[in-house]
Amino acid sequence: MKLTGSYEINAPRETVWHTITQPESLQGCIPGCQRLEDVGDGNYEAAISAQFGPVRGSFNAKVSIRDWNPHESYRLVVSANGAPGFVNGEAFITLTEDGGVTTVNVDGDGQAGGLLARVGQRMMENVSRSMMDRFFGCLAESATKG
């Protein structure tokens, strides 16, 4: 499943970088996130509740931020498991600034298994896109509040 997006945030790149790399803002913006714990070296453990069409459940996730290029880019690696199945994914996130407006580009790819795979790729893509849009909308709001 391919997932891409581009989000404009009315804030300088340094502010956006700080917002999208802080556990507090991430936990508040990840849809269904109940817990996000920093376990060191760019690694996090999370508990997330999510619904993909008729499939709903809780997931334990491991999140890693790799290939840090401060204020410019990083690679996000996610592995989540729960009763409804699993989701594994990787995304490359880049930030560019023009006139105080930062554009965040996401280029990701993921796989799902178990019950999640049965809801169909189109539904998974739609729900994933919606979650990503909500996440970046929330982060944009957090970044512009300063």
Salt bridges, closest charged atoms under 4 A:
GLU37 OE1 - ARG35 NH1 3.38
GLU45 OE2 - LYS62 NZ 3.44
ASP67 OD2 - ARG75 NE 2.74
GLU90 OE2 - ARG75 NH1 3.08
ASP107 OD1 - LYS2 NZ 2.70
GLU141 OE2 - LYS145 NZ 3.43
